[in-house]
Amino acid sequence: MTDDELWDEGAPGVLRLPSGRLVRGRGLRRPLPAAAPDPSYGVYLLGGRPPEFFWDFDWIRWPDFRLPADRERAREVLAEAWRRAADQRVEVACGGGRGRTGTALACLAVLDGVPAEEAVAYVRRHYDPRAVETPWQRRYVRRFS
């Protein structure tokens, strides 16, 4: 995949990590952005199984306002998302697109070299000011390194 086949950096929900990788965060309760290409790979953070998609995806059981049920699996899936974001369109999504999605994006920022203590602020600055909604989500990011 070439750079022009990756996410448009100016598109809604697209976060540029310090390495230059682009990842789109979104809320599944909202429609797909108009005229946006489909992801190559998605990571869906939901309490129950997500619908089927036409692209490759993984599901992390992650109830709303909580933490992943299986933290080791979450680490593996997020590491895979980070690897794929180097040359694929990666999407991370939960129901609303802020708490769980913001937490996962902050973990991707840690994998990308952002210090764990600064990752939540990085995601709030570059993705959504209300990302990472709970104290335990913030603590999860700080301990993710």
Secondary structure, DSSP 8 states (H G I E B T S, - for coil): --GGGS--TTSTTEEE-TTS-EEEEEETTS---TT----SEEEEEESS-----SSEEEEEE--TTS--SSHHHHHHHHHHHHHHTTTS-EEEEESSSSHHHHHHHHHHHHHTT--HHHHHHHHHHHT-TT-S-SHHHHHHHHT--
